[in-house]
Structures are given as C-alpha cells and as structure tokens.
C-alpha cells in the first residue's frame, strides 16, 4: 500500500473517532438549569455605594451554563435597587435579599446597607464672641472619610466650663461670665470644637445724680454716676473719665471712686461736666453762683 493510501486511511479513522466522541457527549446548551448561585452571598455596603453581583448557573452534572436569561428581584426596594446586570445600589440603611433566577431555579444574596461613618466634625463659627447673658448659635457639619457631608446624624453638645458659657442640645451658646471656653460637638466618637469668648455687656447708659448742679463760688459738691447695660442692669468695674468745659468756672476733683467726683466752683458762670465710659457720654450742667 502506498503512502497516500495510508494517509487516507488514517484520516478516515480519525474522522470516525471524532464523530463517535461527539455523539456520546451531551450538548451544554440543551442541559437544564439545576442551580443558581449568587456571589458574594452576603455583603455590607455603604449608603450610596454600588455592588456588582455575579451569577453562576450550573446543570445537574455541574457544568457551567452560559447565556441563560437571568431575572433579578429584591425584597426591599427602599434599601437597595438592582439593575438587569446585577448591580446593586445602596439606598438607605437596612437589610435586603437579592434573588437571581433562571429557568425556575434561584439563588440569593443578603445585602446589608449601613451609613457612612463620621470621620470629622467641624463647628462653625470656629471662634465666637458673646456678651454675658447673650446667646450665639453654633452649627456642626459632619463629613465622612471622603469629605462628603453627612446628614441625619445625632450630635451632642457640651461646654468645657458651664460657669463661663452653657450650650443647649441644639448648639445655642449662652454667656454666663467673662472668660473663654471651648464648646464641643461630638458624633460617633468624633469631636469638633469652637472657642467662645464671653465679654461683659457694654455700657449703654449713664445716669447722673444729681442730673444738674448749682453751687456757690468757692464751694464743692459731688456728682455720682451709675453705668447701665441695655437691659438696665448696673455695671461696675468700668473705666470712667470726667472733664469740664471750662476749668475757670468749674473744675473736677477726683475721688477714690471713679464713679464719683467733686465739682468745685471757681468763678460765677455756667460749665458743663462731661462723663464718659465705653463711648457713651453724659453732660451735667453746673451753675456757679456768686457767694
């Protein structure tokens, strides 16, 4: 037998063996779906994040079946949504079960959605000034590790020294006494601070006693003043200055108490005694008579 005939014979044998092997193997396309598995089977996702799920479809023989139509559903659409491609989007905190089905078989995955953790607390304004008895509002901004602003979180407020200033659960600071104090806002273990300086209330009014003065030449008489804030509260410990419009007619003699002076009549006439404190002034008319 020549070499060509031998080759033709071998080719025929190979073709026959291949045909027999193919006839004995099963066709994966015709295999029925026996199991559907979703991966990962459980996962925790932050609100706003996405999670791709993968599906493995197998036959009774364990063969992986491709190109089968997959149907997705979720039992809690308020927590997550699912796309046709199996992409989970976290919507709100909670738990949900995501199911993938093919030809009557299903697989499930459990998804837990959690809030993003607070990474930083910023208090605004970072520095504030308030008068004794007055109030100022502080606010806290919470952010996650990526700098995203977080809302709906509980914030606790505390003053480092309640004798200087107090703070309400809403961040309203009230000045108690002069000084500086740190106000802290805390959420999920993270703390932000603001520095609050409490200052005395400013002088709003000066009241003189007497409101006018008439003295004889060569004699003296006192004038006493009381400083008040806007609410009419008496203020002490403030700087007070006195002056006269004409020292030749009436001069001011200081006493041990800044709020009181002696006015001396030097010559007949009319002079004005001016008292000033923190930008507030009051004029008292002095008439000097002849003895």
C-alpha positions as CSV (number, residue, x, y, z in Angstrom):
1,X,0.0,0.0,0.0
2,X,1.4,3.3,-1.0
3,X,1.9,6.2,1.5
4,X,-1.1,8.2,0.1
5,X,-3.5,5.3,0.8
6,X,-2.1,5.0,4.3
7,X,-2.7,8.7,5.0
8,X,-6.3,8.5,3.6
9,X,-6.9,5.5,5.9
10,X,-5.7,7.3,9.0
11,X,-7.8,10.4,8.2
12,X,-10.9,8.2,7.9
13,X,-10.2,6.6,11.3
14,X,-9.8,10.0,13.0
15,X,-13.0,11.3,11.5
16,X,-14.9,8.3,12.6
17,X,-13.5,8.5,16.2
18,X,-14.3,12.2,16.4
19,X,-17.8,11.7,15.3
20,X,-18.3,8.9,17.8
21,X,-17.0,11.1,20.6
22,X,-19.2,14.0,19.8
23,X,-22.2,11.7,19.6
24,X,-21.6,10.4,23.1
25,X,-21.1,13.9,24.8
26,X,-24.0,16.0,26.0
27,X,-24.8,19.4,24.5
28,X,-24.4,22.1,27.3
29,X,-26.9,24.3,25.5
30,X,-29.6,21.6,26.0
31,X,-28.8,21.0,29.6
32,X,-31.4,22.2,32.0
33,X,-30.6,24.6,34.9
34,X,-30.2,22.8,38.1
35,X,-28.7,25.5,40.4
36,X,-28.2,29.3,40.5
37,X,-25.6,30.7,42.8
38,X,-25.1,34.5,43.6
39,X,-21.7,35.8,44.6
40,X,-21.0,37.3,47.1
41,X,-23.6,35.5,49.2
42,X,-23.6,38.3,51.7
43,X,-22.1,41.8,51.7
44,X,-22.2,45.1,53.6
45,X,-22.4,48.3,51.5
46,X,-22.4,52.0,52.4
47,X,-25.3,54.2,51.5
48,X,-24.7,55.5,48.0
49,X,-22.3,52.8,47.0
50,X,-22.8,50.1,44.4
51,X,-22.0,46.4,44.5
52,X,-21.8,44.1,41.4
53,X,-23.2,40.6,41.9
54,X,-22.2,37.7,39.9
55,X,-24.3,34.7,38.9
56,X,-23.2,31.1,38.3
57,X,-25.7,28.8,36.5
58,X,-25.0,25.1,36.6
59,X,-26.5,21.9,35.2
60,X,-27.2,18.7,37.1
61,X,-23.8,17.5,36.0
62,X,-22.2,20.6,37.5
63,X,-21.4,22.1,34.1
64,X,-21.5,25.9,34.0
65,X,-24.2,27.1,31.6
66,X,-23.7,30.3,29.8
67,X,-26.0,32.8,28.1
68,X,-29.0,31.9,30.2
69,X,-31.5,34.7,30.9
70,X,-31.3,35.9,34.5
71,X,-34.1,37.7,36.3
72,X,-33.3,39.8,39.3
73,X,-35.6,40.9,42.2
74,X,-35.1,42.5,45.6
75,X,-37.4,42.1,48.6
76,X,-36.8,45.6,50.0
77,X,-36.6,48.3,47.3
78,X,-36.4,51.0,50.0
79,X,-32.9,49.7,51.0
80,X,-31.4,48.6,47.6
81,X,-32.1,48.6,43.9
82,X,-30.9,46.1,41.4
83,X,-30.1,46.5,37.7
84,X,-30.6,44.0,34.9
85,X,-26.9,43.4,35.0
86,X,-26.9,42.6,38.8
87,X,-25.5,45.9,40.0
88,X,-26.8,46.7,43.5
89,X,-27.2,50.3,44.6
90,X,-27.4,51.0,48.3
91,X,-30.2,53.5,49.0
92,X,-30.9,53.5,52.8
93,X,-29.7,51.7,55.9
94,X,-31.3,48.3,56.4
95,X,-31.2,44.7,55.1
96,X,-32.4,43.3,51.8
97,X,-32.3,39.9,50.0
98,X,-31.5,40.0,46.3
99,X,-32.5,36.9,44.2
100,X,-31.4,35.8,40.8
101,X,-33.4,33.2,38.9
102,X,-33.1,31.3,35.7
103,X,-35.5,28.7,34.4
104,X,-37.2,28.3,37.7
105,X,-34.1,28.0,39.8
106,X,-33.0,30.8,42.2
107,X,-30.0,31.9,44.2
108,X,-29.9,34.7,46.8
109,X,-27.6,37.1,48.4
110,X,-28.1,39.1,51.5
111,X,-27.1,42.8,51.4
112,X,-26.8,45.0,54.5
113,X,-26.7,48.7,53.9
114,X,-25.0,50.9,56.6
115,X,-24.5,54.6,56.9
116,X,-21.1,56.1,56.1
117,X,-19.1,56.6,59.3
118,X,-18.4,60.1,60.6
119,X,-14.8,60.9,60.1
120,X,-14.8,64.6,61.1
121,X,-16.9,67.2,62.9
122,X,-16.5,70.9,62.1
123,X,-18.1,73.5,64.3
124,X,-18.9,76.9,62.8
125,X,-18.0,79.6,63.6
126,X,-14.7,78.2,65.0
127,X,-14.4,81.3,67.2
128,X,-17.3,83.4,68.5
129,X,-17.9,86.2,71.0
130,X,-20.9,86.7,73.1
131,X,-21.8,89.1,75.9
132,X,-22.8,88.0,79.4
133,X,-26.4,86.9,79.2
134,X,-26.4,87.0,75.4
135,X,-26.5,84.0,73.1
136,X,-24.9,82.8,69.9
137,X,-25.8,79.9,67.6
138,X,-23.2,77.3,66.6
139,X,-23.6,74.6,64.0
140,X,-21.8,71.3,63.3
141,X,-21.0,69.8,59.9
142,X,-20.2,66.1,59.7
143,X,-18.2,64.6,56.9
144,X,-17.1,61.1,56.0
145,X,-13.6,60.0,55.1
146,X,-14.0,61.3,51.5
147,X,-15.2,64.7,52.7
148,X,-18.9,64.0,51.9
149,X,-21.3,65.9,54.1
150,X,-23.4,63.6,56.3
151,X,-26.9,64.4,57.5
152,X,-29.4,62.9,59.9
153,X,-26.8,62.0,62.5
154,X,-27.1,62.7,66.2
155,X,-24.8,65.5,67.5
156,X,-24.1,66.0,71.2
157,X,-23.0,69.4,72.5
158,X,-21.1,70.2,75.7
159,X,-19.4,73.2,77.3
160,X,-16.0,72.7,78.8
161,X,-16.9,75.2,81.5
162,X,-20.5,75.9,82.4
163,X,-19.6,78.8,84.7
164,X,-18.4,80.7,81.6
165,X,-20.9,79.6,79.0
166,X,-23.6,76.9,78.6
167,X,-24.8,75.2,75.4
168,X,-28.1,73.6,74.5
169,X,-28.6,70.3,72.7
170,X,-29.2,72.4,69.6
171,X,-25.8,74.3,69.8
172,X,-27.1,77.6,71.3
173,X,-24.4,79.1,73.5
174,X,-25.3,81.5,76.3
175,X,-22.7,83.6,78.0
176,X,-22.6,83.3,81.8
177,X,-19.5,85.1,82.9
178,X,-16.5,86.8,81.3
179,X,-13.9,84.3,80.1
180,X,-13.0,81.9,77.3
181,X,-14.4,78.4,76.9
182,X,-14.3,75.5,74.5
183,X,-17.7,74.3,73.1
184,X,-17.5,70.7,71.8
185,X,-19.8,68.9,69.3
186,X,-19.5,65.1,69.1
187,X,-20.9,62.5,66.8
188,X,-20.0,58.8,66.5
189,X,-16.8,59.3,68.5
190,X,-15.6,62.3,66.5
191,X,-15.3,65.7,68.1
192,X,-15.2,69.3,66.8
193,X,-14.6,72.4,68.9
194,X,-15.3,76.1,68.9
195,X,-13.7,78.8,71.1
196,X,-16.3,81.1,72.6
197,X,-15.2,84.3,74.4
198,X,-17.7,85.8,76.8
199,X,-17.3,89.5,77.4
200,X,-19.1,91.9,79.8
201,X,-22.1,93.7,78.4
202,X,-21.2,97.1,77.1
203,X,-22.3,100.3,78.7
204,X,-25.5,101.6,77.2
205,X,-26.5,104.4,79.5
206,X,-25.0,106.7,82.1
207,X,-27.3,108.0,84.9
208,X,-26.1,111.0,87.0
209,X,-27.1,112.1,90.4
210,X,-27.8,114.9,90.5
211,X,-28.8,115.5,86.9
212,X,-27.7,119.2,87.3
213,X,-25.7,121.1,89.8
214,X,-25.9,124.6,91.3
215,X,-23.1,125.6,93.7
216,X,-21.7,128.7,95.1
217,X,-18.4,130.1,94.1
218,X,-15.6,128.6,96.2
219,X,-17.6,125.5,97.3
220,X,-17.7,122.0,96.1
221,X,-20.4,119.4,95.5
222,X,-20.4,115.7,94.4
223,X,-21.7,114.2,91.2
224,X,-22.1,110.4,91.1
225,X,-22.9,108.3,88.1
226,X,-24.3,104.8,87.6
227,X,-23.5,102.8,84.4
228,X,-26.1,100.5,83.0
229,X,-26.3,98.0,80.2
230,X,-29.1,97.8,77.6
231,X,-31.3,95.8,80.0
232,X,-30.9,98.4,82.7
233,X,-28.5,96.3,84.8
234,X,-25.9,98.2,86.8
235,X,-22.4,97.7,85.6
236,X,-19.3,98.0,87.7
237,X,-15.5,98.0,87.2
238,X,-15.7,100.0,84.0
239,X,-13.3,102.9,83.1
240,X,-14.9,106.3,83.6
241,X,-13.5,109.7,82.5
242,X,-14.5,113.2,83.7
243,X,-13.9,116.6,82.1
244,X,-15.1,120.2,82.3
245,X,-15.9,122.6,79.6
246,X,-14.4,125.5,81.5
247,X,-12.0,124.9,84.3
248,X,-12.1,128.6,85.2
249,X,-15.7,128.3,86.2
250,X,-15.9,124.7,87.5
251,X,-13.2,122.1,88.0
252,X,-13.4,118.3,88.6
253,X,-11.7,116.9,91.7
254,X,-11.2,113.1,91.5
255,X,-12.2,110.9,94.4
256,X,-11.3,107.3,95.4
257,X,-14.4,106.1,93.5
258,X,-14.2,106.5,89.7
259,X,-18.0,106.8,89.5
260,X,-18.0,109.9,91.7
261,X,-16.2,113.3,91.6
262,X,-16.3,116.6,93.4
263,X,-17.1,119.7,91.3
264,X,-15.6,122.9,92.6
265,X,-17.0,126.3,91.7
266,X,-14.1,128.6,90.7
267,X,-16.0,131.6,89.3
268,X,-19.5,132.6,88.6
269,X,-20.9,131.2,85.3
270,X,-22.1,128.0,83.6
271,X,-19.9,125.0,82.8
272,X,-20.6,121.5,81.5
273,X,-19.2,118.5,83.3
274,X,-18.9,115.5,80.8
275,X,-18.6,111.9,82.0
276,X,-17.7,109.2,79.5
277,X,-17.5,105.4,79.6
278,X,-17.0,103.0,76.6
279,X,-18.1,105.6,74.1
280,X,-21.2,106.6,76.0
281,X,-21.3,110.2,77.3
282,X,-23.4,112.3,79.6
283,X,-23.3,116.0,80.2
284,X,-24.2,117.6,83.5
285,X,-24.8,121.4,83.7
286,X,-23.1,123.2,86.5
287,X,-24.1,126.7,87.6
288,X,-21.7,128.5,89.8
289,X,-23.3,131.3,91.7
290,X,-21.7,134.3,93.5
291,X,-21.3,133.8,97.2
